[in-house]
C-alpha cells in the first residue's frame, strides 16, 4: 500500500485523506498552526499528524491541498526542510491548489534542484463523498511522463486522476483548467445572482442572466484561456462542462455559431450593462466588452480566436453525442 502526505486537513484534504485511508493507505499530515477543527477533521479521517521532517522521510507523495495563498510558502518550507532529511525523499510534490499558472511555475521552480519531481494538479469538483469523486487533472514538464503515470496509478486507491497529455501539454495546464472551470462555475452560479438583485424591477425577459450573450462571452473567455495553455487543457475543460453544466453545453452549440458574426454588436451591449450595473462590478462587463472586441478583431485578422471557439462547439457536439 502507498504512503502519502496530505497537507492540510481542510474539507477537501481531509475527505481525500479519508478515501485513501479507507483504501488501505497510510496518510500523514502536518497540523502546525492549524485550528482545533482541522485537528478533529484529521483525526476523523485517520490522518497521522507528524513533524514536517518525519512527513518527508516517510511519504512517497506529498499532496498540497490548502488555501491558495499558503501554497507557495508551504512548498518553500518543504524544500528547505528536505535539505536536512535523509534520502530517499518523496517521489513527487503535487500542488493541488487553485493558484494561477505563474504561481505554479514559481512553485515548480523550487523543486528543480531537489530529488523530488513536481506535478501540477487541479482538483475539479467538491470533496469526495459516497458515490462522488472529484477529478484530479495532473500534468508535469516534458520528459517527466513516467512520474505522471505513477501518480495516475494512485487511482487504485480511490482517487479519480486524469493526466493531461498530448501536444503542448505541460506544467500549468492543470492549474489553468482548474481556474477556467472555476470562472465558468462562479459566473454561472454566483455572479448572476448579483445581476438579478440589481435588475430587480426589470422584466425577466430582459434580465442579463437570461441573455444568450452570457453563453458566448463565457465560452469565449474560458476556451481561449484554456487553449492558450494547451489543446489538452481546452478538451478537458469542455469535458468537465459537459458533466457539470450540460444545459450550458446545449445552449452554446446553438448560440455561439450564431453569435460570432455579431460580436462587434455585443461590445456596445456590454458597455451598456457596465453603466447599468455601476460601481466596481461594472468592470466585469467592461472586460466582457473587450472580449467581444477581440472576437470581432479575430474575424477581421488571423481568425485564431474564432477557430478556438468553433473547435469548442465541435467538441461540445462530440461530447453530447457520446453521452446519449
C-alpha positions as semicolon CSV with decimal commas, in nm:
position;residue;x (nm);y (nm);z (nm)
1;X;0,000;0,000;0,000
2;X;0,112;0,354;-0,065
3;X;0,219;0,606;0,197
4;X;0,119;0,966;0,127
5;X;0,109;1,305;0,292
6;X;-0,189;1,536;0,257
7;X;-0,143;1,889;0,387
8;X;-0,360;2,027;0,519
9;X;-0,679;1,889;0,677
10;X;-0,941;2,121;0,534
11;X;-1,271;1,997;0,393
12;X;-1,113;1,878;0,068
13;X;-0,785;1,749;0,209
14;X;-0,942;1,552;0,493
15;X;-1,206;1,397;0,264
16;X;-0,939;1,287;0,017
17;X;-0,728;1,152;0,301
18;X;-1,027;0,957;0,434
19;X;-1,079;0,799;0,091
20;X;-0,711;0,696;0,080
21;X;-0,713;0,559;0,436
22;X;-1,021;0,350;0,362
23;X;-0,834;0,205;0,063
24;X;-0,554;0,092;0,295
25;X;-0,307;0,379;0,253
26;X;-0,116;0,545;0,534
27;X;-0,174;0,922;0,524
28;X;0,046;1,164;0,715
29;X;-0,017;1,533;0,768
30;X;0,135;1,827;0,950
31;X;-0,101;2,042;1,154
32;X;0,142;2,302;1,288
33;X;-0,051;2,623;1,338
34;X;-0,383;2,468;1,236
35;X;-0,713;2,506;1,419
36;X;-0,873;2,260;1,657
37;X;-1,131;2,193;1,386
38;X;-0,853;2,088;1,147
39;X;-0,712;1,856;1,414
40;X;-1,056;1,697;1,455
41;X;-1,103;1,654;1,079
42;X;-0,763;1,487;1,056
43;X;-0,849;1,254;1,343
44;X;-1,183;1,163;1,186
45;X;-1,014;1,093;0,852
46;X;-0,749;0,868;1,003
47;X;-0,460;1,103;0,921
48;X;-0,141;1,084;1,128
49;X;-0,009;1,419;1,249
50;X;0,373;1,428;1,246
51;X;0,650;1,691;1,225
52;X;0,732;1,802;0,870
53;X;1,070;1,627;0,880
54;X;0,902;1,295;0,963
55;X;0,639;1,351;0,696
56;X;0,909;1,398;0,431
57;X;1,102;1,090;0,540
58;X;0,801;0,858;0,542
59;X;0,583;0,971;0,247
60;X;0,603;0,863;-0,117
61;X;0,389;1,153;-0,233
62;X;0,307;1,495;-0,090
63;X;-0,032;1,638;-0,185
64;X;-0,053;2,008;-0,110
65;X;-0,423;2,091;-0,065
66;X;-0,465;2,419;0,119
67;X;-0,582;2,780;0,082
68;X;-0,417;2,914;-0,238
69;X;-0,248;3,199;-0,054
70;X;-0,047;2,949;0,152
71;X;0,065;2,725;-0,135
72;X;0,398;2,888;-0,225
73;X;0,508;2,936;0,136
74;X;0,438;2,570;0,215
75;X;0,627;2,448;-0,092
76;X;0,925;2,665;0,000
77;X;0,917;2,525;0,354
78;X;0,913;2,167;0,220
79;X;1,220;2,237;0,005
80;X;1,404;2,399;0,296
81;X;1,330;2,109;0,533
82;X;1,417;1,849;0,268
83;X;1,780;1,959;0,280
84;X;1,811;1,811;0,631
85;X;1,611;1,492;0,569
86;X;1,797;1,171;0,473
87;X;1,722;1,020;0,133
88;X;1,504;0,887;-0,010
89;X;1,270;1,185;-0,028
90;X;0,912;1,168;-0,158
91;X;0,873;1,073;-0,526
92;X;0,698;1,400;-0,602
93;X;0,542;1,714;-0,461
94;X;0,192;1,754;-0,605
95;X;0,048;2,104;-0,589
96;X;-0,332;2,065;-0,596
97;X;-0,424;2,425;-0,519
98;X;-0,630;2,678;-0,714
99;X;-0,335;2,904;-0,793
100;X;-0,262;3,089;-1,115
101;X;-0,014;2,948;-1,369
102;X;0,259;3,196;-1,280
103;X;0,247;3,085;-0,917
104;X;0,262;2,722;-1,031
105;X;0,578;2,799;-1,227
106;X;0,731;2,958;-0,917
107;X;0,637;2,658;-0,702
108;X;0,766;2,411;-0,960
109;X;1,091;2,604;-0,987
110;X;1,159;2,543;-0,619
111;X;1,193;2,168;-0,686
112;X;1,428;2,181;-0,985
113;X;1,737;2,134;-0,768
114;X;1,584;1,865;-0,546
115;X;1,540;1,488;-0,594
116;X;1,163;1,539;-0,581
117;X;0,964;1,566;-0,902
118;X;0,691;1,828;-0,933
119;X;0,335;1,770;-1,051
120;X;0,081;2,043;-1,121
121;X;-0,267;1,917;-1,030
122;X;-0,609;2,079;-1,026
123;X;-0,899;1,928;-0,831
124;X;-1,226;1,988;-1,012
125;X;-1,539;1,924;-0,809
126;X;-1,648;1,915;-0,448
127;X;-1,487;1,693;-0,179
128;X;-1,536;1,318;-0,227
129;X;-1,837;1,154;-0,068
130;X;-2,036;0,837;-0,115
131;X;-2,099;0,796;-0,487
132;X;-1,897;1,102;-0,590
133;X;-1,532;1,174;-0,665
134;X;-1,374;1,499;-0,784
135;X;-1,123;1,472;-1,067
136;X;-0,752;1,534;-1,021
137;X;-0,628;1,674;-1,352
138;X;-0,250;1,640;-1,347
139;X;0,045;1,737;-1,563
140;X;0,420;1,768;-1,543
141;X;0,705;1,901;-1,751
142;X;0,807;1,738;-2,076
143;X;1,033;1,440;-2,016
144;X;0,878;1,355;-1,679
145;X;0,588;1,149;-1,807
146;X;0,694;0,847;-1,601
147;X;0,624;1,018;-1,269
148;X;0,289;1,136;-1,405
149;X;0,192;0,778;-1,485
150;X;0,300;0,671;-1,136
151;X;0,080;0,940;-0,985
152;X;-0,212;0,833;-1,206
153;X;-0,171;0,480;-1,067
154;X;-0,294;0,612;-0,731
155;X;-0,639;0,579;-0,886
156;X;-0,633;0,224;-0,749
157;X;-0,674;0,379;-0,403
158;X;-0,997;0,559;-0,478
159;X;-0,877;0,881;-0,639
160;X;-1,000;0,987;-0,981
161;X;-0,688;1,103;-1,167
162;X;-0,681;1,222;-1,527
163;X;-0,335;1,301;-1,670
164;X;-0,319;1,587;-1,920
165;X;-0,104;1,467;-2,209
166;X;-0,063;1,542;-2,576
167;X;0,055;1,826;-2,796
168;X;0,174;2,124;-2,595
169;X;0,082;1,972;-2,258
170;X;0,300;2,063;-1,961
171;X;0,328;2,244;-1,629
172;X;0,044;2,495;-1,574
173;X;-0,216;2,302;-1,776
174;X;-0,389;2,158;-1,469
175;X;-0,394;2,487;-1,281
176;X;-0,522;2,667;-1,592
177;X;-0,800;2,412;-1,629
178;X;-0,898;2,449;-1,263
179;X;-0,918;2,828;-1,290
180;X;-1,114;2,818;-1,618
181;X;-1,365;2,576;-1,466
182;X;-1,389;2,792;-1,154
183;X;-1,455;3,103;-1,362
184;X;-1,736;2,928;-1,550
185;X;-1,893;2,790;-1,233
186;X;-1,861;3,113;-1,037
187;X;-2,011;3,327;-1,309
188;X;-2,299;3,095;-1,390
189;X;-2,384;3,001;-1,033
190;X;-2,296;3,310;-0,831
191;X;-2,224;3,613;-1,046
192;X;-2,571;3,620;-1,198
193;X;-2,729;3,648;-0,854
194;X;-2,584;3,996;-0,821
195;X;-2,723;4,093;-1,159
196;X;-3,068;3,971;-1,062
197;X;-3,060;4,180;-0,749
198;X;-2,950;4,483;-0,946
199;X;-3,213;4,422;-1,213
200;X;-3,488;4,364;-0,959
201;X;-3,752;4,569;-1,136
202;X;-3,665;4,460;-1,489
203;X;-3,877;4,219;-1,688
204;X;-3,743;3,860;-1,664
205;X;-3,710;3,853;-2,042
206;X;-3,467;4,144;-2,020
207;X;-3,263;4,012;-1,729
208;X;-2,896;3,994;-1,820
209;X;-2,899;3,644;-1,673
210;X;-3,142;3,530;-1,944
211;X;-2,937;3,664;-2,235
212;X;-2,767;3,412;-2,466
213;X;-2,479;3,657;-2,471
214;X;-2,365;3,521;-2,137
215;X;-2,310;3,183;-2,305
216;X;-2,098;3,333;-2,581
217;X;-1,892;3,560;-2,361
218;X;-1,829;3,290;-2,101
219;X;-1,725;3,033;-2,359
220;X;-1,501;3,291;-2,526
221;X;-1,323;3,374;-2,203
222;X;-1,273;3,021;-2,079
223;X;-1,195;2,835;-2,402
224;X;-0,944;3,089;-2,529
225;X;-0,773;3,094;-2,189
226;X;-0,765;2,712;-2,175
227;X;-0,642;2,682;-2,533
228;X;-0,356;2,920;-2,459
229;X;-0,237;2,662;-2,210
230;X;-0,270;2,362;-2,446
231;X;-0,528;2,182;-2,662
232;X;-0,539;1,910;-2,395
233;X;-0,649;2,169;-2,139
234;X;-0,924;2,301;-2,366
235;X;-1,056;1,949;-2,435
236;X;-1,058;1,864;-2,063
237;X;-1,246;2,187;-1,986
238;X;-1,518;2,104;-2,236
239;X;-1,547;1,754;-2,090
240;X;-1,590;1,896;-1,738
241;X;-1,851;2,149;-1,852
242;X;-2,044;1,876;-2,031
243;X;-2,072;1,699;-1,695
244;X;-2,132;1,995;-1,461
245;X;-2,323;2,224;-1,700
246;X;-2,500;2,008;-1,963
247;X;-2,765;2,274;-2,028
248;X;-2,491;2,529;-2,092
249;X;-2,328;2,297;-2,345
250;X;-2,655;2,255;-2,528
251;X;-2,708;2,630;-2,550
252;X;-2,354;2,707;-2,663
253;X;-2,393;2,463;-2,954
254;X;-2,686;2,676;-3,070
255;X;-2,583;3,029;-2,975
256;X;-2,207;3,050;-3,032
257;X;-2,207;2,992;-3,410
258;X;-2,489;3,246;-3,444
259;X;-2,319;3,497;-3,218
260;X;-1,966;3,502;-3,360
261;X;-2,052;3,718;-3,664
262;X;-2,236;3,961;-3,434
263;X;-1,953;4,005;-3,185
264;X;-1,898;4,367;-3,286
265;X;-2,259;4,447;-3,187
266;X;-2,218;4,298;-2,841
267;X;-1,941;4,539;-2,748
268;X;-2,187;4,824;-2,700
269;X;-2,431;4,598;-2,514
270;X;-2,164;4,500;-2,261
271;X;-2,063;4,864;-2,217
272;X;-2,429;4,947;-2,160
273;X;-2,453;4,675;-1,895
274;X;-2,146;4,821;-1,727
275;X;-2,325;5,156;-1,697
276;X;-2,640;4,982;-1,575
277;X;-2,465;4,784;-1,301
278;X;-2,228;5,064;-1,198
279;X;-1,968;5,061;-0,923
280;X;-1,678;4,820;-0,913
281;X;-1,895;4,542;-1,055
282;X;-1,909;4,733;-1,385
283;X;-1,551;4,630;-1,452
284;X;-1,671;4,275;-1,520
285;X;-1,881;4,390;-1,815
286;X;-1,613;4,624;-1,940
287;X;-1,395;4,317;-1,952
288;X;-1,663;4,130;-2,148
289;X;-1,676;4,417;-2,395
290;X;-1,303;4,377;-2,456
291;X;-1,357;4,001;-2,510
292;X;-1,611;4,071;-2,784
293;X;-1,376;4,326;-2,936
294;X;-1,117;4,051;-2,950
295;X;-1,356;3,811;-3,126
296;X;-1,460;4,079;-3,374
297;X;-1,095;4,159;-3,439
298;X;-1,020;3,792;-3,491
299;X;-1,282;3,777;-3,767
300;X;-1,101;4,056;-3,947
301;X;-0,746;3,926;-3,894
302;X;-0,595;3,579;-3,839
303;X;-0,916;3,414;-3,714
304;X;-0,731;3,224;-3,437
305;X;-0,976;3,303;-3,156
306;X;-1,275;3,230;-3,378
307;X;-1,125;2,894;-3,470
308;X;-1,080;2,814;-3,100
309;X;-1,447;2,894;-3,036
310;X;-1,564;2,682;-3,327
311;X;-1,343;2,395;-3,211
312;X;-1,508;2,429;-2,871
313;X;-1,851;2,391;-3,029
314;X;-1,734;2,086;-3,225
315;X;-1,601;1,932;-2,902
316;X;-1,934;2,005;-2,732
317;X;-2,120;1,830;-3,015
318;X;-1,885;1,532;-2,987
319;X;-1,936;1,507;-2,610
320;X;-2,312;1,547;-2,648
321;X;-2,313;1,257;-2,891
322;X;-2,112;1,025;-2,664
323;X;-2,338;1,098;-2,366
324;X;-2,651;0,973;-2,538
